Amino acid sequence: MSDFVPGIELSRAFYTEVVAPSVRGLAHSAALVGPGSEVLAFDTARSADHDWGPRVLVFVPAGMVSEVEAKVAAALPQRFRGYPTVFGYHGEVRPGVVVSELGAWLREQLGFDPRSGVSLLDWLSAPWQRLAEVTSGEVFHDGLAEGGLEAVRAALRWYPQDVWRYVLACQWRRIAQEEAFPGRCGEVGDELGSAVVGMRLAREVMRLALLLRRRYPPYAKWLGSALARMPGSTELGECLGTAVAARSWREREQGLSGAYTRLAALQNRMALAERLDEDVRGYFDRPFQVIGGDRFVRALMASVADPAVRALPMAGCADQLSDSADLLSAPGRARALTAAALGLTA
């Protein structure tokens, strides 16, 4: 396991030494993007036990897919750096080189082609994981004549300012809706219920912290790893660790309160809205400490200039509307749900 080579390094070498010579003189872009822990640089030696090998996506102009597939297939060695070049990937045995027309691949991954512009529905229906997969990884070559891969990645790097404020506001709303419940459950002796809600809130805090730092939160397996890589996250992580390991609701509340105040301070530093008091406070006249998440919702939405964004219900983007992996991994379903929930048509 000490000989493990990160997937991005393996694929870069694979493109340079094998794939690039086979498509020399042909307009194309090549990258390692899309699904795979190696795209987000979360891969380890454990990752190589399935769906693993030298991979490259090659994007070509419309009508050239079959021709380029044949050229690449003819040039593939049986193995590269000790790995087979034809291997099982998501239940299908095929070469590690995938050739596609860029627009078709983008529509499959996101539900739309950003080269035609990115609408409000496009932004809000694209799952965070898919946005991360398209904008992470590495482009090895970008030689398409118009609308290349780097331009697409730049367009999707982060939300427009008002869409960002809206998504943040909806994330604060998720915290506001449950922030008093760990204490209320604990007060009636339901420590299990308190722990469950506390862990739900910890997840929402983690996602909000990443969103504030302009990072698309990855799916559950990599959420903690992504937070740990975020600059200045050590104390926030310690607070959340206290909250999820707590054996009493008061200790849980203390950990969450520390996390909330750090989020509030981070939002104030980002200057996205009116500066607000960063301290926790009592929940009406009940003995529970909360941050008052709806304060941040109101402040963020007051800073939104786009009337179309201001008119949206406080339900949020696809990841805030649903936790279903089967929905979030199917862009068409995510798009249909988001359009119906938000009343958007394009």
ZARO-103024 format. One record per residue: x, y negated, z negated of N, C-alpha, C, O, CB in turn; residue in three letters. Coordinates in steps of 0.05 Angstrom, whole numbers, plus 5000, padded with zeros to 4 digits. Glycine has a CB too. Layout:
ZARO-103024
XYZXYZXYZXYZXYZAla...
//
This chain:
ZARO-103024
501650245000500050005000501749755000500849535007498150004976Met504349784992506149544991506849465020507849235023508649604976Ser506349635040507049565067504749425082504849385106507849815083Asp502649355067500349235080501048965093502448805082498149185059Phe500048935118500348685133497548555135495748685145501648735161Val497148305126494548175128493548195157495048165176494747885119Pro490948225159489748265186490248035205490548085229486848305183Gly490447795195490847565213493647585225493947505248490447305197Ile495547675210498247705221498347935241499647915262500247765198Glu497048155235496948385253495648305280496648375301495448615240Leu493448165278492048085302493547875318493447885343489247985295Ser494947695305496547495319498647635336499047565359497747295299Arg500047825323502147965338500948135360502148155382503748145318Ala498648255355497348415375496648245400497048335423494748545364Phe495648015395494947835418497547765433497647785458493547585408Tyr499547675418502047575431503447795447504347745470503947465410Thr503548035436505148245449503648415468504848525487506348415428Glu501048445465499548635482497348495498497248535523498248845464Val495648335485493348225499494048005518493247995541491248135479Val495647815508496347585525497647665552496847555572498247395510Ala499547845552500647925578498648045597498848015621502948125574Pro496648175586494648305603492648115616491348175636493048515587Ser492447865605490547665616492047425625490847205628488447585595Val494647445630496247215638495147105665494547255683499247295642Arg494846845666493846715690490846695691489746565708494746865714Gly489446815672486446795670485646595649486746605627485247075665Leu483746425655482746235635481346385613479546545618480846025648Ala482246335588480946485566481646335540483546175538481946775565His480146405520480846335492481046595477479646795483478746145479Ser482746605457483046845441483346775412484546575405485547005451Ala482146935395482046875366481447115349480647325360480046645361Ala481847085324480647275304478647105288479346965270482847405286Leu476147125295473946985282471647185279471747415290473046735298Val469547105266467247275262467447445237468947385219466847455287Gly465947675236465947845212468647955206470347995224463948065215Pro469148015180471548145172472947995150473247755151473448175195Gly473748135129475048005106477647865115478447665102475548205084Ser478947975136481447845144480947575156482847405156482848025164Glu478547525167478047255178478047045157478946825161475247265193Val477047115133476946925111479446955093479646825072474446965094Leu481347125102483847165087483347285059484847215040485446905085Ala481347445056480847585031481647885033481048035015477847565024Phe482847965055483548245058485948325041487648165035484148305088Asp485848575033487948705017488548975029487249055049487248724986Thr490349125018490849395027488349565026488049745043493049525011Ala486549515008484049665006482349625031480849805039482449574982Arg482549385044480949325067481449515090479749565107481449045076Ser483849635091484749795114483550075113484150235131487649815115Ala481850135093480750405092478250445110477350675113479950475064Asp477250235122475050265141474850015159475649795150472350315127His473750045183473349815201475849655204475749405203470949645191Asp478049785208480649635206482449715230482549945238482049695180Trp483849515240485749555261486449295274485349085266484749755282Gly488149295294488849045308486448945324485549095342491349095326Pro485548705318483048605331483648325343485048165332480748585310Arg482448285366482548025379479947985394478948175408484947995398Val478747755393476447675409477547505432478947305428474247525393Leu476847585456477647435480475147315493473247465500479247615500Val475047055497472746925509473546825537475646705541471846675491Phe471746895556472346835584469946695597467746705585473047095599Val470346575620468046455633465946655641466446895643468946305658Pro463446565645461246735652461946885678463046775697458646575656Ala461247145679461747305702464347445703464947605721461447145726Gly466147395683468847515683469147725662471347835659470847295680Met467147785647467447965624468348245633470348345622464847995608Val467048365652467748635661470648645672472048835667465748735682Ser471348445688474048445700476148435678478148575679474348205719Glu475748255658477748225637477848475619479948555610477247975621Val475548585613475448835597477149045611478649185597472548925594Glu476849075637478449285651481449225649482949415645477549295680Ala482248975652485048915651486248965623488349075620485548615658Lys484648895602485648935575485749235569487649335557483748795555Val483649385577483649675571485949815584487050005572480949795581Ala486649735608488949865622491549805608493449965611489049765651Ala491749595593494249515581494549605552496749585541494549215582Ala492449715540492549785512494250035507493850235520489749835501Leu496250015488497550255479495750405461493750305451500250185465Pro496450655455494850815437494950705409492950715394495651105437Gln497250605401497650495374499250235375500750185394499150705356Arg498750075355500249825352500949785323499149775306498649575363Phe503549765317504549735290503449955271502949915248503749465278Arg503150195283502250425268499250465266498250665256503250405241Gly497750275277494750285277493750355304494750255324493550025267Tyr491650535306490450585332489150335343488050175328488350815330Pro489250295369487950065381485050115389483549935396489449985406Thr484150365387481350435390480550565363481750765356480750635414Val478550455349477950545322475050495316473650345330479750415302Phe474050615294471350565285471050295273472450215255470550785266Gly469050145283468449885273465449845271464049835291469749655290Tyr464449835246461549805241459950025255457949965268460649525250His460950275253459450495264459950565293458650745303456650455259Gly461650415306462050455335465050475340466650305331460950225352Glu465850685354468650715361469150565387467950625408469451025364Val470950375386471450205410474250065407475350065386469249995413Arg475249955429477749805427477549575408475349465404478649715455Pro479749495396479849265378479649005393479448795380482249275362Gly479849005419479548765435476648745445475748925459481548755459Val475248535438472548485447472648245467473648035460470648425423Val471548295491471448085511468647985513466748145516472548185538Val468247725513465547615513465547335526467547205527464347605485Ser463247255535462846975543462346825518460746915501460446945564Glu463546595514463546455489460646375480459946415457465146205490Leu459046275499456346195492454746435482453246405462455046075515Gly454946665495453446895486454246985458452547055442453847125506Ala456946975453457847055426456846865405456046945383460947065426Trp456946605411456046405391453046435385452246415362456546125401Leu451446485406448546525401448046775385446246775368447046545428Arg449646975389449347225373450147175344448847285326451047455385Glu452247025339453246975312451546775297451046805273456046885313Gln450646565311449446335297446546285304445046165289450946085304Leu445646395327442946335336442846095355440646025364441146295313Gly445045965361445145735379448045705389449945815378444145485364Phe448345545410450945475421451545185414450245005425450945525452Asp453445135397454044855388454944675410454844425407456144865367Pro455844785433456744615455454444455467454944255481458044785476Arg452044535461449744375471448744185450446544065453447444565479Ser450244145429449343975406448344155383447644385388447243785415Gly448444045360447544185336445244035323445543815313449944225315Val442844155324440444025314440244065284441844215272437944135328Ser438343935271437843965243437144255237438044365217435643775233Leu435444375253434744655249437244835252437545025237432544745268Leu438944775271441344935275443044935249443845145239443044825298Asp443444695238445044665214443844825191445244965176445444375206Trp441244795187440044905163439345205165439045335145437544755156Leu439245305189438645585193441145765195440946005192436945625217Ser443445645199445945805201446845885174447545715157448145645216Ala446946145168447946225141450746135136452446125154447746535138Pro451346085110454045995103456146195111458246115121454145955073Trp455646445108457646645115458246635145460646645152456646935108Gln456246595162456746575191458246325198460146335214454046585206Arg457646105185459045855190462045885182463845785195457745615175Leu462446015159465146065150466646245170469046195175465146195122Ala465346445180466646635198467446505225469446575237464846865204Glu465846315234466446175259468645965256470245925274463946045271Val468745835233470645615228473245705214475045545212469345395212Thr473345955205475746055192477246235212476846215236475046215166Ser479046405202480646565220482746395235483746195224478846705241Gly483446475259485546335274485046355304484246565314488346445267Glu485446135317485346135347488146165357489946005351484045865357Val488646385373491246435383491846295409494046225415491646735387Phe489746245424489946105450487245985457485246115453490946305473His487245745467484645615474484845495502485445265505483845395453Asp484345665522484845585549482445565567482745545591486745765561Gly480045565555477645525571477545235581478245055566475145595555Leu476645195605476744935618475144725603476044505598475844945646Ala472644795595470944605581469644735557469044975557468744505600Glu469344575536467844675512469244915500467945125495465044745519Gly471844905495473345125484472645185455471045045442476245075487Gly473945385445473345485418474145285396472645255377474745745413Leu476345145400477144945379475044725377474544625355479944835386Glu473944635400471944425399469444525384468244375369471144345427Ala468644775388466444895373467044895343465344815327465845175383Val469344985336470044995308470144725295469344695272472745135305Arg471144525310471144255299468344145295467844015275472644065318Ala466544215313463744125310462344245286460444125275462144185336Ala463144485279461844625257463444615231462644745211461344915265Leu465544465230467344475207465844415181466344535160469644285210Arg464044215183462444155159459944005167459643895189464143985139Trp458044005148455443875153455743575158457543445148453643925129Tyr453943465174453743165175453043065147451943205131451543075196Pro453742815141453542705114450742735102450442825079454342415114Gln448642665117445942685106445042975102443643035082444042535123Asp445843145120445143435116446643545092445443705077445843595142Val449043465089450643545065449243455040448943615021453543425067Trp448443205038447043105014444443265009443843334986446342805018Arg443043335030440543485027441143765016439843854997439043505054Tyr443143905027443844175017444744164988444044334972445944295035Val446343964982447243924954444843874935444643994914449243704952Leu443043704944440643644928439043904923438043944901438943434941Ala438744064943437244314940438644514922437444664908436744444967Cys441344504922442844674904442544574875442244734857445844684912Gln442544314871442044204844439144284835438744334812442443894843Trp437244274854434544344847434344634836432844694818432744314871Arg435944814848435945094839436945104810435845264794437745264857Arg438844944803439744934775437644804757437144914736442444774773Ile436444584766434444444750432144624743430944604722433444204765Ala431344804762429044974757429345174735427345274725428245104783Gln431845244729432245464709434145394687434645564669433345704723Glu435145144686437345084667436445104637438145154620438344814672Glu433945084632432945104604432345394596431945454572430544934599Ala432245574615431345844610433146024594432146194578430745974635Phe435846004596437546164578436946114549436846304533440446114584Pro436545864542435845804514433045894507432646004485436045514509Gly431145854524428345934518428146234515426646324498426445834540Arg429446384533429446674530430746754504429646924489430846814554Cys433046634498434446704473432846644448432946784429437046574472Gly431346414449429846334426427746534417427146564394428546064432Glu426646684437424646884430425847164427424447364426422446894452Val428547184426429947434421430547594446431347824444428247594403Gly430147474469430647614495433447554505433747394524428447544516Asp435447664492438147614501438747724529440347614544440147724481Glu437547954535437848064562436847864583438247814603436448334565Leu434447764579433347574598435047324599435447214621430447494590Gly436047234577437746994576440247044592441246874607438446924547Ser441447284589443847354604443347364634445047264649445047624594Ala441147474642440447494670440247214682441347154703437947654675Val438747034669438446764679441046614678441746474697436246614662Val442646664657445246534655447046604678448546434689446546594629Gly446946864686448646944709447646834735449146764752448747254710Met444946814737443846684761444846394763445646304785440846694761Arg444746254741445645984741448745964746449545774760445045854714Leu450246144736453146144742453646174772455346034783454546384727Ala452046344785452446364814451746094828453146014846450646584825Arg449545974819448845714832450945504827451445334845446145624821Glu452145504804454245314798456645364817457745174828455145344769Val457345614820459645684838459145584866460945474879460145984837Met456745634876456045554903456045244906456945134926453345674912Arg455045114885454944824886457744704886458344514900453344714862Leu459544824869462244724868463644754895465044564904463844884847Ala463244974909464445004936463244804956464644694972463945294946Leu460644774955459344584973460344294968460744144987456244594969Leu460744224943461743954937464543924949465343694956461743904907Leu466044134950468844134961468844184991471044245002470544324946Arg466544175004466444215033467344495041468844525061468044005047Arg466444695027467044975034464445125035462845115017469045105013Arg464045275057461745445059462045675040463945835042461345545088Tyr460145715021460345935002460146205017458246245032458245914980Pro462046385012461846645025459846825010458746744989464546785025Pro459247055021457347235008458447344983460847304976456547455027Tyr456847494968457347554940460147664934461347594915455247734929Ala461047844951463547984946465847794943467747854928464148184968Lys465847574957468147394958467547124944469246944945468947344986Trp465247094931464646834919466546764897467546534896461746844908Leu467146944879469046884858471846824868473246654858469147104838Gly472746984889475346934900475546664913477546524911475947154921Ser473346584927473346314940473546094919474945894923470846284957Ala472046124897472145924876474945904864475945684859470045984854Leu476246134859478846134847480945994864482845884854479746414842Ala480545984891482345854909481845554911483445404922482145974937Arg479645464900478845184903480545014883480745084860475845134897Met481844804893483544644875481844534851479644454854484744404890Pro483144544828481844434804479644604792477944514777480744174809Gly479544864800477245034791477845194766476145344756476545224813Ser480245174755480945344732479145304708478045494697483845284723Thr478645054700476945004677474045074682472745174665477144704668Glu473145024706470445104714470145404712468145504701469745004742Leu472145544722472045844720472145934691470746134685474445954735Gly473545804674473645884646470945844633470046014617475745724631Glu469645624639466945574628464945784637463345884622465945294637Cys465045854663463246054673463946334662462146494657463446064704Leu466546384657467246634645466146654617465246874608470346664644Gly466146434602464946434575461946484577460846644561465446164561Thr460646364597457746394600456946684606455046784594456646204621Ala458346804625457447074633458347294613457147504613458647144661Val460347234597461247434577459847394550460247554532464247414573Ala458247184547457047114521455247334511453847464526455546854523Ala455147364485453347554472451047414459449247544449454847724451Arg451047154459448747004447448046774465449746674481449446894419Ser445546684464444646474482446046204476446346044494441646444480Trp446746164451448045904445450845894457451745694468448245864415Arg452346114456454946124469454646104499456245974512456446394461Glu452646234510452046224539451445934547452545834567449646404546Arg449845804531449145524537451645344536451945164552447045424517Glu453445404517455845244515457545274540458545074550457445324490Gln457845514550459445554574458245424598459645294614459745854579Gly455545454601454245324624454345014622454644884642451345414625Leu454144914598454244624594456944514603457044304616453744544565Ser459044654596461644574605461944574635463144394647463844744593Gly460744774648460744784677459144564689460044434709459645054687Ala456844504678455144294689456544014688456543864707452544274673Tyr457843964666459143704663461443674684461943454694460243654635Thr462743894690464943884710463743844738464943704754466644134709Arg461443964743460143924769459243624772459643504793457744104772Leu458143524751457243244751459543054756459342864772455843164725Ala461843114743464142944747465242964776466042774788466343024727Ala465143204786466043254814464243094833465342974852466043544821Leu461643104830459942964848460442654846460442514866456943024841Gln460842564822461442274819464042204833464141984846461642204789Asn466042374832468542314846468242314876469542174891470642524838Arg466342484886465842494915464342254925464342204950464242744922Met463142094907461841844915459741884936459441724955463841644924Ala458242104934456042154953453442024946451642004962455742454956Leu453241934921450741814911451341634888453741604880448742044903Ala449341524877449641354853451041514831450541744827446841264842Glu452841374817454341504795452441554772450941374764456741334786Arg452541794761450741874739452241954715454542034716448842094748Leu450941944692452042034667452742334669451042484679450041984643Asp455142404661456042684665455442864641456143104642458942684671Glu454242754620453942914596451343074597449343004610453842734571Asp451343304583448843454579447143314559448043144544449443754570Val444543384558442643254540440543454532440343674544441343004553Arg438943384512436743564504434643594525434143414541435643464478Gly433343824524431143874543428543794529427343944514431044184551Tyr427543554535425343434521425943444491428043364482422643574528Phe424043544475424543564446425243854438425143924414422143474430Asp426044014457426844294451429844314446431344144456425944484474Arg430644504431433544524423435344654444436944824438433744674397Pro435044564469436644684491438144454505437044234509434844834511Phe440644514512442344314526442244364556442744584565445144324515Gln441644154571441544174600442943934612443543734598438644194610Val443643944638444843714652442743534664443243304670446743814674Ile440243634667438143474680438643474710439043264722438143194669Gly438643704722439443734750437743564769438843474790439144014758Gly435243514762433643354780434643064783433942924802430743354770Asp436142964763437342694766439142684791439142484805438942624740Arg440642904795442542914817441042954843441842854864444543134813Phe438843104842437143134866436242854875436442784899434743314860Val435042704857433942434864436142254874435742104894432542314840Arg438442254861440642074870441642144898442141964914442942094850Ala441942394903442942484929440942414951441642304972443542784930Leu438342474946436342414967435942114971435242034993433742544959Met436441954950436241664953438441554971438241334982436441524926Ala440641714975442841624991442641725020444341665037445441724980Ser440541885026440141985053438841775071436841655063438342245053Val440141715093439041505112437241625133435441485142441341365125Ala437741865142436241985164433342055155433042215136437642245174Asp431341925167428541975159427742275162426042365147426741795174Pro428842405182428142685186429142865163427743045155429242795213Ala431442795152432442945129430942865104430343035088435542885126Val430342615101428842525077426142655076425042695054428542215077Arg424942725099422242835100422143135094420043245091420942775126Ala424443265092424543545088423543625060424143475041427343665093Leu422143855057421543945030424144035017426044105030419544185031Pro424144024990426544094975426944394972427044504950426543964947Met427044534995427344824996430144905005431145114995425244945014Ala431344755022434144805029434644955054432845005070435344945007Gly437145045057438045185081437445485078436345575057441045135086Cys438245645098437545925098438446075073437046235062438846055122Ala440946015063441946155039440446075014440546214994444846095036Asp439245835014437645744991434845844992433345844972437745444989Gln433945925016431246025020431046325015428946425007430245965048Leu433246475019433046765017435746885009437846785016432146885044Ser435647094993438047254986438147515002440047674998438047314957Asp436347555021436247815035438647835055438847665073433647835051Ser440348035051442548075069441648145097442848065117444448295058Ala439448295099438348365125437348125140437348125165436148575122Asp436447925126435547675139437947495146438147395168433547525122Leu439747455127441947275131443947385152445547225163443347225105Leu443947645157445747755177444447765204445747865223446648035168Ser442047665207440647665232439847375239437847285229438147855232Ala441447235255440946945259438046885268436946675261442846845279Pro436947055284434147005294432146995271430446825270433347205314Gly432447185252430747195229431246955211429346825201431147455213Arg433746885206434346655189433246395202432246225187437446635186Ala433446385228432446145241429346125239428245905234433246145271Arg428046345243425046345241424146275213422246125210423946625249Ala425446385193424746325165425146035159423445905147426346505146Leu427445925167428145645161426145455175425245265163431045585169Thr425645515200423745345215421045345202419745135199423545435243Ala420045575193417445595180417445455153415445315147416545885177Ala419545495137419545385110419845075111418744945094421845505095Ala421344975130421844685131420144535150420244285151424744645137Leu418544675166416944545186418544425209417744215220415344325173Gly420744555217422344465239421844635264421244865262425344475231Leu422144505287421544645312423944655331423944805350419244515325Thr426044495326428244485345430844415330432944395342427744295369Ala
//
